Amino acid sequence: MDFKLAERSPKHFAFEYEQEGEKLAEIEWTEHDNIMDMNHTYVSDVLRGQGVAKKLLDKAADYARENNLKMNAICSYVVAAFEKSDAYNDVKA
């Protein structure tokens, strides 16, 4: 699954997955002061149950690591994932 980095505005980004021009999944954030405010995760019903949200979060966490950023969990999926797993401790704001 290939996620594309989209810059929606100078401080507003997302990783997206599209198929045949239709957006089927995304994780979205805004950046400020080296913090990624993780404010939205979406996965289409077509892809639910396949671990796509976790793959998106992992991709965003890798992006944070590569760019020396921290992640602030705002959306309910990211909040729950941060609570369940220690895998993101190094990028938690």
N, CA, C and O atoms as a GROMACS GRO file, in nm:
protein
  372
    1MET      N    1   0.085  -0.117   0.000
    1MET     CA    2   0.000   0.000   0.000
    1MET      C    3   0.090   0.124   0.000
    1MET      O    4   0.176   0.139   0.087
    2ASP      N    5   0.069   0.209  -0.096
    2ASP     CA    6   0.153   0.326  -0.115
    2ASP      C    7   0.081   0.452  -0.066
    2ASP      O    8  -0.022   0.491  -0.121
    3PHE      N    9   0.137   0.514   0.039
    3PHE     CA   10   0.078   0.637   0.093
    3PHE      C   11   0.152   0.757   0.037
    3PHE      O   12   0.275   0.759   0.033
    4LYS      N   13   0.077   0.856  -0.005
    4LYS     CA   14   0.134   0.977  -0.065
    4LYS      C   15   0.128   1.091   0.036
    4LYS      O   16   0.024   1.114   0.098
    5LEU      N   17   0.239   1.162   0.052
    5LEU     CA   18   0.242   1.280   0.138
    5LEU      C   19   0.179   1.396   0.062
    5LEU      O   20   0.221   1.428  -0.049
    6ALA      N   21   0.078   1.458   0.122
    6ALA     CA   22   0.010   1.572   0.060
    6ALA      C   23   0.031   1.694   0.148
    6ALA      O   24   0.006   1.690   0.269
    7GLU      N   25   0.077   1.803   0.087
    7GLU     CA   26   0.088   1.930   0.159
    7GLU      C   27  -0.034   2.012   0.122
    7GLU      O   28  -0.046   2.061   0.010
    8ARG      N   29  -0.125   2.026   0.217
    8ARG     CA   30  -0.252   2.094   0.191
    8ARG      C   31  -0.241   2.244   0.208
    8ARG      O   32  -0.315   2.320   0.146
    9SER      N   33  -0.148   2.286   0.291
    9SER     CA   34  -0.111   2.427   0.308
    9SER      C   35   0.027   2.425   0.374
    9SER      O   36   0.076   2.318   0.406
   10PRO      N   37   0.090   2.540   0.394
   10PRO     CA   38   0.228   2.536   0.445
   10PRO      C   39   0.249   2.456   0.574
   10PRO      O   40   0.358   2.403   0.594
   11LYS      N   41   0.152   2.446   0.661
   11LYS     CA   42   0.170   2.373   0.787
   11LYS      C   43   0.065   2.263   0.806
   11LYS      O   44   0.043   2.216   0.917
   12HIS      N   45  -0.001   2.223   0.697
   12HIS     CA   46  -0.111   2.126   0.702
   12HIS      C   47  -0.078   2.012   0.605
   12HIS      O   48  -0.068   2.033   0.484
   13PHE      N   49  -0.061   1.891   0.660
   13PHE     CA   50  -0.016   1.776   0.581
   13PHE      C   51  -0.104   1.654   0.603
   13PHE      O   52  -0.185   1.650   0.696
   14ALA      N   53  -0.087   1.556   0.516
   14ALA     CA   54  -0.156   1.428   0.531
   14ALA      C   55  -0.081   1.321   0.453
   14ALA      O   56  -0.014   1.350   0.353
   15PHE      N   57  -0.092   1.199   0.499
   15PHE     CA   58  -0.058   1.084   0.417
   15PHE      C   59  -0.191   1.029   0.368
   15PHE      O   60  -0.283   1.007   0.446
   16GLU      N   61  -0.200   1.006   0.236
   16GLU     CA   62  -0.325   0.964   0.174
   16GLU      C   63  -0.304   0.835   0.095
   16GLU      O   64  -0.195   0.806   0.045
   17TYR      N   65  -0.411   0.759   0.087
   17TYR     CA   66  -0.413   0.643  -0.002
   17TYR      C   67  -0.532   0.660  -0.095
   17TYR      O   68  -0.646   0.672  -0.050
   18GLU      N   69  -0.505   0.661  -0.224
   18GLU     CA   70  -0.610   0.674  -0.325
   18GLU      C   71  -0.608   0.553  -0.417
   18GLU      O   72  -0.504   0.492  -0.444
   19GLN      N   73  -0.726   0.521  -0.465
   19GLN     CA   74  -0.741   0.413  -0.562
   19GLN      C   75  -0.838   0.462  -0.668
   19GLN      O   76  -0.951   0.500  -0.638
   20GLU      N   77  -0.792   0.463  -0.793
   20GLU     CA   78  -0.875   0.509  -0.905
   20GLU      C   79  -0.931   0.648  -0.879
   20GLU      O   80  -1.048   0.675  -0.910
   21GLY      N   81  -0.848   0.737  -0.822
   21GLY     CA   82  -0.887   0.875  -0.798
   21GLY      C   83  -0.974   0.898  -0.675
   21GLY      O   84  -1.012   1.011  -0.647
   22GLU      N   85  -1.006   0.792  -0.602
   22GLU     CA   86  -1.089   0.806  -0.482
   22GLU      C   87  -1.002   0.790  -0.357
   22GLU      O   88  -0.928   0.693  -0.344
   23LYS      N   89  -1.013   0.886  -0.266
   23LYS     CA   90  -0.938   0.879  -0.141
   23LYS      C   91  -1.004   0.776  -0.050
   23LYS      O   92  -1.121   0.789  -0.014
   24LEU      N   93  -0.927   0.672  -0.014
   24LEU     CA   94  -0.981   0.564   0.068
   24LEU      C   95  -0.927   0.567   0.211
   24LEU      O   96  -0.983   0.502   0.300
   25ALA      N   97  -0.818   0.642   0.234
   25ALA     CA   98  -0.762   0.649   0.369
   25ALA      C   99  -0.672   0.770   0.381
   25ALA      O  100  -0.609   0.813   0.284
   26GLU      N  101  -0.666   0.826   0.502
   26GLU     CA  102  -0.574   0.938   0.526
   26GLU      C  103  -0.551   0.954   0.675
   26GLU      O  104  -0.633   0.917   0.758
   27ILE      N  105  -0.434   1.011   0.706
   27ILE     CA  106  -0.405   1.059   0.841
   27ILE      C  107  -0.354   1.202   0.821
   27ILE      O  108  -0.268   1.228   0.736
   28GLU      N  109  -0.408   1.294   0.899
   28GLU     CA  110  -0.389   1.436   0.874
   28GLU      C  111  -0.334   1.504   0.999
   28GLU      O  112  -0.366   1.466   1.112
   29TRP      N  113  -0.250   1.606   0.977
   29TRP     CA  114  -0.194   1.681   1.090
   29TRP      C  115  -0.156   1.823   1.048
   29TRP      O  116  -0.143   1.855   0.930
   30THR      N  117  -0.141   1.907   1.149
   30THR     CA  118  -0.084   2.039   1.131
   30THR      C  119   0.045   2.044   1.212
   30THR      O  120   0.059   1.975   1.313
   31GLU      N  121   0.139   2.124   1.166
   31GLU     CA  122   0.268   2.134   1.233
   31GLU      C  123   0.289   2.273   1.291
   31GLU      O  124   0.254   2.373   1.230
   32HIS      N  125   0.346   2.275   1.411
   32HIS     CA  126   0.387   2.400   1.475
   32HIS      C  127   0.491   2.367   1.581
   32HIS      O  128   0.477   2.267   1.652
   33ASP      N  129   0.593   2.448   1.592
   33ASP     CA  130   0.696   2.431   1.697
   33ASP      C  131   0.748   2.287   1.705
   33ASP      O  132   0.765   2.234   1.815
   34ASN      N  133   0.773   2.224   1.591
   34ASN     CA  134   0.824   2.086   1.584
   34ASN      C  135   0.727   1.983   1.642
   34ASN      O  136   0.769   1.875   1.684
   35ILE      N  137   0.599   2.016   1.643
   35ILE     CA  138   0.493   1.926   1.690
   35ILE      C  139   0.396   1.900   1.575
   35ILE      O  140   0.355   1.992   1.504
   36MET      N  141   0.360   1.773   1.558
   36MET     CA  142   0.256   1.735   1.464
   36MET      C  143   0.128   1.713   1.544
   36MET      O  144   0.120   1.618   1.622
   37ASP      N  145   0.027   1.799   1.525
   37ASP     CA  146  -0.103   1.779   1.589
   37ASP      C  147  -0.183   1.682   1.502
   37ASP      O  148  -0.236   1.719   1.397
   38MET      N  149  -0.191   1.558   1.547
   38MET     CA  150  -0.257   1.452   1.471
   38MET      C  151  -0.408   1.464   1.491
   38MET      O  152  -0.462   1.416   1.591
   39ASN      N  153  -0.476   1.529   1.396
   39ASN     CA  154  -0.614   1.566   1.420
   39ASN      C  155  -0.720   1.487   1.344
   39ASN      O  156  -0.839   1.508   1.365
   40HIS      N  157  -0.678   1.395   1.256
   40HIS     CA  158  -0.782   1.323   1.181
   40HIS      C  159  -0.724   1.196   1.120
   40HIS      O  160  -0.617   1.197   1.060
   41THR      N  161  -0.796   1.087   1.136
   41THR     CA  162  -0.764   0.961   1.068
   41THR      C  163  -0.893   0.909   1.005
   41THR      O  164  -0.997   0.904   1.070
   42TYR      N  165  -0.883   0.869   0.880
   42TYR     CA  166  -1.000   0.818   0.808
   42TYR      C  167  -0.961   0.694   0.730
   42TYR      O  168  -0.857   0.691   0.663
   43VAL      N  169  -1.044   0.591   0.739
   43VAL     CA  170  -1.030   0.472   0.655
   43VAL      C  171  -1.168   0.435   0.602
   43VAL      O  172  -1.263   0.419   0.679
   44SER      N  173  -1.178   0.422   0.471
   44SER     CA  174  -1.304   0.385   0.406
   44SER      C  175  -1.351   0.248   0.452
   44SER      O  176  -1.270   0.162   0.489
   45ASP      N  177  -1.480   0.228   0.450
   45ASP     CA  178  -1.538   0.098   0.484
   45ASP      C  179  -1.478  -0.014   0.398
   45ASP      O  180  -1.467  -0.128   0.443
   46VAL      N  181  -1.439   0.018   0.276
   46VAL     CA  182  -1.381  -0.080   0.184
   46VAL      C  183  -1.253  -0.140   0.241
   46VAL      O  184  -1.222  -0.256   0.214
   47LEU      N  185  -1.178  -0.061   0.320
   47LEU     CA  186  -1.048  -0.105   0.372
   47LEU      C  187  -1.049  -0.140   0.520
   47LEU      O  188  -0.948  -0.185   0.573
   48ARG      N  189  -1.161  -0.122   0.587
   48ARG     CA  190  -1.166  -0.145   0.732
   48ARG      C  191  -1.130  -0.290   0.765
   48ARG      O  192  -1.161  -0.382   0.690
   49GLY      N  193  -1.064  -0.306   0.880
   49GLY     CA  194  -1.027  -0.439   0.926
   49GLY      C  195  -0.898  -0.492   0.866
   49GLY      O  196  -0.864  -0.608   0.888
   50GLN      N  197  -0.827  -0.409   0.792
   50GLN     CA  198  -0.703  -0.452   0.726
   50GLN      C  199  -0.579  -0.386   0.788
   50GLN      O  200  -0.469  -0.399   0.735
   51GLY      N  201  -0.598  -0.315   0.900
   51GLY     CA  202  -0.484  -0.252   0.966
   51GLY      C  203  -0.434  -0.126   0.897
   51GLY      O  204  -0.321  -0.084   0.919
   52VAL      N  205  -0.517  -0.066   0.814
   52VAL     CA  206  -0.475   0.050   0.736
   52VAL      C  207  -0.450   0.171   0.826
   52VAL      O  208  -0.353   0.244   0.804
   53ALA      N  209  -0.533   0.194   0.926
   53ALA     CA  210  -0.512   0.308   1.016
   53ALA      C  211  -0.377   0.296   1.086
   53ALA      O  212  -0.306   0.396   1.100
   54LYS      N  213  -0.340   0.177   1.130
   54LYS     CA  214  -0.211   0.158   1.195
   54LYS      C  215  -0.096   0.182   1.097
   54LYS      O  216   0.005   0.241   1.134
   55LYS      N  217  -0.113   0.137   0.973
   55LYS     CA  218  -0.010   0.161   0.872
   55LYS      C  219   0.008   0.311   0.848
   55LYS      O  220   0.120   0.359   0.833
   56LEU      N  221  -0.102   0.384   0.845
   56LEU     CA  222  -0.096   0.530   0.829
   56LEU      C  223  -0.024   0.593   0.948
   56LEU      O  224   0.062   0.680   0.930
   57LEU      N  225  -0.060   0.551   1.069
   57LEU     CA  226   0.004   0.605   1.188
   57LEU      C  227   0.152   0.571   1.190
   57LEU      O  228   0.234   0.656   1.226
   58ASP      N  229   0.188   0.450   1.151
   58ASP     CA  230   0.329   0.412   1.145
   58ASP      C  231   0.405   0.499   1.044
   58ASP      O  232   0.518   0.540   1.070
   59LYS      N  233   0.342   0.527   0.931
   59LYS     CA  234   0.405   0.612   0.830
   59LYS      C  235   0.426   0.753   0.885
   59LYS      O  236   0.531   0.813   0.863
   60ALA      N  237   0.325   0.806   0.955
   60ALA     CA  238   0.337   0.939   1.014
   60ALA      C  239   0.444   0.941   1.124
   60ALA      O  240   0.518   1.038   1.137
   61ALA      N  241   0.452   0.834   1.203
   61ALA     CA  242   0.555   0.826   1.307
   61ALA      C  243   0.694   0.821   1.246
   61ALA      O  244   0.787   0.883   1.298
   62ASP      N  245   0.710   0.749   1.136
   62ASP     CA  246   0.838   0.747   1.065
   62ASP      C  247   0.874   0.887   1.014
   62ASP      O  248   0.989   0.930   1.023
   63TYR      N  249   0.775   0.956   0.962
   63TYR     CA  250   0.794   1.094   0.915
   63TYR      C  251   0.840   1.182   1.032
   63TYR      O  252   0.931   1.264   1.016
   64ALA      N  253   0.776   1.166   1.147
   64ALA     CA  254   0.815   1.244   1.265
   64ALA      C  255   0.959   1.216   1.303
   64ALA      O  256   1.036   1.308   1.331
   65ARG      N  257   0.996   1.089   1.305
   65ARG     CA  258   1.134   1.052   1.340
   65ARG      C  259   1.235   1.110   1.242
   65ARG      O  260   1.339   1.164   1.282
   66GLU      N  261   1.205   1.100   1.114
   66GLU     CA  262   1.297   1.148   1.010
   66GLU      C  263   1.314   1.300   1.014
   66GLU      O  264   1.418   1.352   0.974
   67ASN      N  265   1.213   1.370   1.063
   67ASN     CA  266   1.214   1.516   1.063
   67ASN      C  267   1.229   1.577   1.202
   67ASN      O  268   1.208   1.696   1.221
   68ASN      N  269   1.266   1.493   1.300
   68ASN     CA  270   1.284   1.538   1.439
   68ASN      C  271   1.163   1.613   1.493
   68ASN      O  272   1.175   1.721   1.551
   69LEU      N  273   1.045   1.552   1.472
   69LEU     CA  274   0.919   1.610   1.519
   69LEU      C  275   0.861   1.521   1.627
   69LEU      O  276   0.898   1.404   1.640
   70LYS      N  277   0.771   1.576   1.705
   70LYS     CA  278   0.693   1.502   1.804
   70LYS      C  279   0.548   1.502   1.759
   70LYS      O  280   0.507   1.587   1.680
   71MET      N  281   0.471   1.406   1.810
   71MET     CA  282   0.330   1.393   1.771
   71MET      C  283   0.239   1.415   1.891
   71MET      O  284   0.256   1.354   1.996
   72ASN      N  285   0.143   1.504   1.872
   72ASN     CA  286   0.041   1.532   1.972
   72ASN      C  287  -0.088   1.461   1.928
   72ASN      O  288  -0.146   1.495   1.826
   73ALA      N  289  -0.131   1.362   2.006
   73ALA     CA  290  -0.250   1.284   1.972
   73ALA      C  291  -0.376   1.363   2.001
   73ALA      O  292  -0.404   1.396   2.117
   74ILE      N  293  -0.452   1.394   1.897
   74ILE     CA  294  -0.579   1.464   1.913
   74ILE      C  295  -0.694   1.375   1.867
   74ILE      O  296  -0.794   1.361   1.939
   75CYS      N  297  -0.682   1.315   1.750
   75CYS     CA  298  -0.792   1.231   1.700
   75CYS      C  299  -0.801   1.104   1.784
   75CYS      O  300  -0.701   1.055   1.837
   76SER      N  301  -0.920   1.051   1.795
   76SER     CA  302  -0.946   0.939   1.886
   76SER      C  303  -0.863   0.815   1.850
   76SER      O  304  -0.822   0.742   1.939
   77TYR      N  305  -0.839   0.791   1.721
   77TYR     CA  306  -0.760   0.674   1.684
   77TYR      C  307  -0.617   0.686   1.735
   77TYR      O  308  -0.563   0.590   1.792
   78VAL      N  309  -0.555   0.801   1.715
   78VAL     CA  310  -0.416   0.820   1.757
   78VAL      C  311  -0.406   0.817   1.910
   78VAL      O  312  -0.312   0.759   1.964
   79VAL      N  313  -0.502   0.877   1.979
   79VAL     CA  314  -0.505   0.872   2.126
   79VAL      C  315  -0.506   0.727   2.172
   79VAL      O  316  -0.426   0.688   2.258
   80ALA      N  317  -0.596   0.646   2.116
   80ALA     CA  318  -0.608   0.505   2.155
   80ALA      C  319  -0.480   0.427   2.121
   80ALA      O  320  -0.434   0.346   2.202
   81ALA      N  321  -0.424   0.451   2.004
   81ALA     CA  322  -0.302   0.380   1.964
   81ALA      C  323  -0.185   0.415   2.056
   81ALA      O  324  -0.107   0.327   2.092
   82PHE      N  325  -0.173   0.540   2.094
   82PHE     CA  326  -0.067   0.582   2.186
   82PHE      C  327  -0.084   0.517   2.323
   82PHE      O  328   0.014   0.482   2.388
   83GLU      N  329  -0.209   0.501   2.367
   83GLU     CA  330  -0.235   0.439   2.497
   83GLU      C  331  -0.206   0.289   2.495
   83GLU      O  332  -0.162   0.234   2.596
   84LYS      N  333  -0.229   0.223   2.383
   84LYS     CA  334  -0.215   0.078   2.372
   84LYS      C  335  -0.073   0.031   2.348
   84LYS      O  336  -0.038  -0.081   2.384
   85SER      N  337   0.010   0.117   2.289
   85SER     CA  338   0.141   0.071   2.244
   85SER      C  339   0.253   0.165   2.287
   85SER      O  340   0.238   0.287   2.287
   86ASP      N  341   0.365   0.103   2.325
   86ASP     CA  342   0.485   0.181   2.358
   86ASP      C  343   0.568   0.212   2.234
   86ASP      O  344   0.671   0.279   2.244
   87ALA      N  345   0.526   0.165   2.118
   87ALA     CA  346   0.604   0.180   1.996
   87ALA      C  347   0.620   0.326   1.955
   87ALA      O  348   0.709   0.359   1.876
   88TYR      N  349   0.533   0.412   2.007
   88TYR     CA  350   0.536   0.553   1.967
   88TYR      C  351   0.592   0.644   2.077
   88TYR      O  352   0.589   0.767   2.063
   89ASN      N  353   0.642   0.587   2.184
   89ASN     CA  354   0.688   0.668   2.298
   89ASN      C  355   0.793   0.772   2.256
   89ASN      O  356   0.796   0.882   2.310
   90ASP      N  357   0.878   0.736   2.160
   90ASP     CA  358   0.985   0.828   2.120
   90ASP      C  359   0.934   0.949   2.043
   90ASP      O  360   1.005   1.048   2.030
   91VAL      N  361   0.811   0.942   1.991
   91VAL     CA  362   0.758   1.055   1.914
   91VAL      C  363   0.642   1.126   1.984
   91VAL      O  364   0.589   1.224   1.932
   92LYS      N  365   0.602   1.078   2.100
   92LYS     CA  366   0.492   1.144   2.171
   92LYS      C  367   0.535   1.281   2.221
   92LYS      O  368   0.644   1.297   2.276
   93ALA      N  369   0.447   1.378   2.200
   93ALA     CA  370   0.476   1.516   2.246
   93ALA      C  371   0.453   1.524   2.397
   93ALA      O  372   0.471   1.631   2.456
   0.00000   0.00000   0.00000
